[in-house]
Amino acid sequence: MQSKTRQIIAFLGTGKDLTTSQIQRQFGISNVSATMSSVRKIVEQYGNWRMVNTPLKNGNGTRYSFKRV
């Protein structure tokens, strides 16, 4: 079984995106900010991916996705 951080990386690596509430529901994570900080460190370590954070229009969270550099 993969860690939740690795599961999120695998999901975002497919080209899909996730919102704060989706991460809480699908992966059972309560501290999304800390988890996504760890995800960012891992994926940006080698310089070929960048994590993109976009605030939601309703102001209730963030949309996360990966962008190839």
ChimeraX attribute file (.defattr): number of C-alpha atoms within 10 A of each C-alpha:
attribute: neighborCount
match mode: 1-to-1
recipient: residues
	/A:1	5
	/A:2	8
	/A:3	9
	/A:4	16
	/A:5	17
	/A:6	14
	/A:7	13
	/A:8	19
	/A:9	18
	/A:10	13
	/A:11	14
	/A:12	17
	/A:13	16
	/A:14	10
	/A:15	11
	/A:16	11
	/A:17	16
	/A:18	17
	/A:19	19
	/A:20	20
	/A:21	17
	/A:22	13
	/A:23	20
	/A:24	14
	/A:25	11
	/A:26	11
	/A:27	15
	/A:28	12
	/A:29	17
	/A:30	13
	/A:31	11
	/A:32	18
	/A:33	12
	/A:34	11
	/A:35	15
	/A:36	19
	/A:37	12
	/A:38	13
	/A:39	18
	/A:40	17
	/A:41	12
	/A:42	14
	/A:43	16
	/A:44	14
	/A:45	11
	/A:46	9
	/A:47	9
	/A:48	10
	/A:49	16
	/A:50	17
	/A:51	18
	/A:52	13
	/A:53	16
	/A:54	11
	/A:55	13
	/A:56	12
	/A:57	9
	/A:58	7
	/A:59	7
	/A:60	10
	/A:61	15
	/A:62	19
	/A:63	17
	/A:64	18
	/A:65	20
	/A:66	20
	/A:67	12
	/A:68	10
	/A:69	9
